[in-house]
Amino acid sequence: MKRRVTIKDVANEAGVSTAAVSLVLHARFDEDGNPDCRIGKETAAKILEAIDRLHYIPSGAAAQISNGRSGNIGVITADISSNFFSDICRHIENMAFDAGYNTLFASTDEKPERLEKVIYSMIRLGVDGLIIVPPSTDASALEALEDRDIPVVFLERDIPDYQGASRLLLDNAEACRLAVNELYDEGYRRIEHLSFDMDISTIKEKESGYFHEMEKLGLSSLAKTRKVSQNVTMAELMEVISQAKTEGTEAFFIPTNRLTIQTITALAKLGLNVPDDIAIVGFDRHKFFDVYTPYISHIYQDTKELAGRSFDMLVDMIENKAPGRLEMLKPQLIKGGSSIKKSL
């Protein structure tokens, strides 16, 4: 086990006294992130940088977590501004308030390197447990939790190598079966998988599930995944879709909500109609679907259920010392006009 970083280590790293570090740690911060204390801005910045570099956890926060409860829980999502994750966060916030917990929120912006920093920040603020939507399958970012008794619930995505966590995951194999068979039953055969190229458990599971279903339907020779970067530009996506159309693609199964919206926009810019030119089954409901014609067929996950069950799992671990457990959610297919048989 690693030696814990002390306040003296931080002071030595920043070249200041331990008293100066203590003043910054106990200060209130203004809207620009500057501590309101008798320490100059430049010195305070050096102290905060040293705290981040050394991953320092104040002893008070560590003791609060190991010996008692703070009444705080942390929720770390991929992107709190997304319709899907913001709905989940709002439901968790309401449930936590009713149960007497405060909720701290953060996003990783799908950047694995940000998860470690966010976790350390949550620990410094004092949390009884964390609900995490991991931005990758790499467990190294959770090292700070390994020697601290902090319950973790992985929501919607998994880090398989991390032991002791609870997991609330969607049955992605069933989701792929529903999506691919919806298109197949409507007469489509050249069904392709359009996805982000990301190291995320759900992305990998959906790609595997897609190929499995295409094989079951005798369509292995037509199965294909087209991957785009997480930061794909509209011009790049339009080029990918144009190439697919030229090669005879009839339909896309798109396993993420954001890429579904981007693809609909790209199709419109290309002058292609849904479903006559390209049929679509997307993932997760979006408010945009309510005003878009035709309505987008999609795999549905109930955000209130995701929030409620993940929160209940975390509270059970915090208050009852319950061991980590796995729960699987069954997906639903919401059928819209985007996947109906193309007109002849």
MOQUI-V100302 format. One record per residue. RES is the residue in three letters. SS is DSSP state (hx for helix, st for strand, lp for the rest). Layout:
BEGIN
res=RES ss=SS
res=RES ss=SS
END
This chain:
BEGIN
res=MET ss=lp
res=LYS ss=lp
res=ARG ss=lp
res=ARG ss=lp
res=VAL ss=lp
res=THR ss=lp
res=ILE ss=hx
res=LYS ss=hx
res=ASP ss=hx
res=VAL ss=hx
res=ALA ss=hx
res=ASN ss=hx
res=GLU ss=hx
res=ALA ss=hx
res=GLY ss=lp
res=VAL ss=lp
res=SER ss=lp
res=THR ss=hx
res=ALA ss=hx
res=ALA ss=hx
res=VAL ss=hx
res=SER ss=hx
res=LEU ss=hx
res=VAL ss=hx
res=LEU ss=hx
res=HIS ss=lp
res=ALA ss=lp
res=ARG ss=st
res=PHE ss=st
res=ASP ss=lp
res=GLU ss=lp
res=ASP ss=lp
res=GLY ss=lp
res=ASN ss=lp
res=PRO ss=st
res=ASP ss=st
res=CYS ss=lp
res=ARG ss=lp
res=ILE ss=lp
res=GLY ss=lp
res=LYS ss=hx
res=GLU ss=hx
res=THR ss=hx
res=ALA ss=hx
res=ALA ss=hx
res=LYS ss=hx
res=ILE ss=hx
res=LEU ss=hx
res=GLU ss=hx
res=ALA ss=hx
res=ILE ss=hx
res=ASP ss=hx
res=ARG ss=hx
res=LEU ss=hx
res=HIS ss=lp
res=TYR ss=lp
res=ILE ss=lp
res=PRO ss=lp
res=SER ss=hx
res=GLY ss=hx
res=ALA ss=hx
res=ALA ss=hx
res=ALA ss=hx
res=GLN ss=hx
res=ILE ss=hx
res=SER ss=hx
res=ASN ss=hx
res=GLY ss=lp
res=ARG ss=lp
res=SER ss=lp
res=GLY ss=lp
res=ASN ss=st
res=ILE ss=st
res=GLY ss=st
res=VAL ss=st
res=ILE ss=st
res=THR ss=st
res=ALA ss=lp
res=ASP ss=lp
res=ILE ss=lp
res=SER ss=lp
res=SER ss=lp
res=ASN ss=hx
res=PHE ss=hx
res=PHE ss=hx
res=SER ss=hx
res=ASP ss=hx
res=ILE ss=hx
res=CYS ss=hx
res=ARG ss=hx
res=HIS ss=hx
res=ILE ss=hx
res=GLU ss=hx
res=ASN ss=hx
res=MET ss=hx
res=ALA ss=hx
res=PHE ss=hx
res=ASP ss=hx
res=ALA ss=lp
res=GLY ss=lp
res=TYR ss=lp
res=ASN ss=st
res=THR ss=st
res=LEU ss=st
res=PHE ss=st
res=ALA ss=st
res=SER ss=st
res=THR ss=lp
res=ASP ss=lp
res=GLU ss=lp
res=LYS ss=lp
res=PRO ss=hx
res=GLU ss=hx
res=ARG ss=hx
res=LEU ss=hx
res=GLU ss=hx
res=LYS ss=hx
res=VAL ss=hx
res=ILE ss=hx
res=TYR ss=hx
res=SER ss=hx
res=MET ss=hx
res=ILE ss=hx
res=ARG ss=hx
res=LEU ss=hx
res=GLY ss=lp
res=VAL ss=lp
res=ASP ss=lp
res=GLY ss=st
res=LEU ss=st
res=ILE ss=st
res=ILE ss=st
res=VAL ss=lp
res=PRO ss=lp
res=PRO ss=lp
res=SER ss=lp
res=THR ss=lp
res=ASP ss=lp
res=ALA ss=hx
res=SER ss=hx
res=ALA ss=hx
res=LEU ss=hx
res=GLU ss=hx
res=ALA ss=hx
res=LEU ss=hx
res=GLU ss=hx
res=ASP ss=lp
res=ARG ss=lp
res=ASP ss=lp
res=ILE ss=lp
res=PRO ss=st
res=VAL ss=st
res=VAL ss=st
res=PHE ss=st
res=LEU ss=st
res=GLU ss=lp
res=ARG ss=lp
res=ASP ss=lp
res=ILE ss=lp
res=PRO ss=lp
res=ASP ss=lp
res=TYR ss=lp
res=GLN ss=lp
res=GLY ss=lp
res=ALA ss=lp
res=SER ss=st
res=ARG ss=st
res=LEU ss=st
res=LEU ss=st
res=LEU ss=st
res=ASP ss=lp
res=ASN ss=hx
res=ALA ss=hx
res=GLU ss=hx
res=ALA ss=hx
res=CYS ss=hx
res=ARG ss=hx
res=LEU ss=hx
res=ALA ss=hx
res=VAL ss=hx
res=ASN ss=hx
res=GLU ss=hx
res=LEU ss=hx
res=TYR ss=hx
res=ASP ss=hx
res=GLU ss=lp
res=GLY ss=lp
res=TYR ss=lp
res=ARG ss=lp
res=ARG ss=lp
res=ILE ss=st
res=GLU ss=st
res=HIS ss=st
res=LEU ss=st
res=SER ss=st
res=PHE ss=st
res=ASP ss=lp
res=MET ss=lp
res=ASP ss=lp
res=ILE ss=lp
res=SER ss=hx
res=THR ss=hx
res=ILE ss=hx
res=LYS ss=hx
res=GLU ss=hx
res=LYS ss=hx
res=GLU ss=hx
res=SER ss=hx
res=GLY ss=hx
res=TYR ss=hx
res=PHE ss=hx
res=HIS ss=hx
res=GLU ss=hx
res=MET ss=hx
res=GLU ss=hx
res=LYS ss=hx
res=LEU ss=lp
res=GLY ss=lp
res=LEU ss=lp
res=SER ss=hx
res=SER ss=hx
res=LEU ss=hx
res=ALA ss=lp
res=LYS ss=lp
res=THR ss=st
res=ARG ss=st
res=LYS ss=st
res=VAL ss=st
res=SER ss=lp
res=GLN ss=lp
res=ASN ss=lp
res=VAL ss=lp
res=THR ss=lp
res=MET ss=hx
res=ALA ss=hx
res=GLU ss=hx
res=LEU ss=hx
res=MET ss=hx
res=GLU ss=hx
res=VAL ss=hx
res=ILE ss=hx
res=SER ss=hx
res=GLN ss=hx
res=ALA ss=hx
res=LYS ss=hx
res=THR ss=hx
res=GLU ss=lp
res=GLY ss=lp
res=THR ss=lp
res=GLU ss=lp
res=ALA ss=st
res=PHE ss=st
res=PHE ss=st
res=ILE ss=st
res=PRO ss=lp
res=THR ss=lp
res=ASN ss=hx
res=ARG ss=hx
res=LEU ss=hx
res=THR ss=hx
res=ILE ss=hx
res=GLN ss=hx
res=THR ss=hx
res=ILE ss=hx
res=THR ss=hx
res=ALA ss=hx
res=LEU ss=hx
res=ALA ss=hx
res=LYS ss=hx
res=LEU ss=lp
res=GLY ss=lp
res=LEU ss=lp
res=ASN ss=lp
res=VAL ss=lp
res=PRO ss=lp
res=ASP ss=lp
res=ASP ss=lp
res=ILE ss=lp
res=ALA ss=st
res=ILE ss=st
res=VAL ss=st
res=GLY ss=st
res=PHE ss=st
res=ASP ss=lp
res=ARG ss=lp
res=HIS ss=lp
res=LYS ss=hx
res=PHE ss=hx
res=PHE ss=hx
res=ASP ss=hx
res=VAL ss=lp
res=TYR ss=lp
res=THR ss=lp
res=PRO ss=lp
res=TYR ss=lp
res=ILE ss=lp
res=SER ss=st
res=HIS ss=st
res=ILE ss=st
res=TYR ss=st
res=GLN ss=lp
res=ASP ss=lp
res=THR ss=hx
res=LYS ss=hx
res=GLU ss=hx
res=LEU ss=hx
res=ALA ss=hx
res=GLY ss=hx
res=ARG ss=hx
res=SER ss=hx
res=PHE ss=hx
res=ASP ss=hx
res=MET ss=hx
res=LEU ss=hx
res=VAL ss=hx
res=ASP ss=hx
res=MET ss=hx
res=ILE ss=hx
res=GLU ss=hx
res=ASN ss=hx
res=LYS ss=lp
res=ALA ss=lp
res=PRO ss=lp
res=GLY ss=lp
res=ARG ss=lp
res=LEU ss=st
res=GLU ss=st
res=MET ss=st
res=LEU ss=st
res=LYS ss=lp
res=PRO ss=lp
res=GLN ss=st
res=LEU ss=st
res=ILE ss=st
res=LYS ss=lp
res=GLY ss=lp
res=GLY ss=hx
res=SER ss=hx
res=SER ss=hx
res=ILE ss=lp
res=LYS ss=lp
res=LYS ss=lp
res=SER ss=lp
res=LEU ss=lp
END
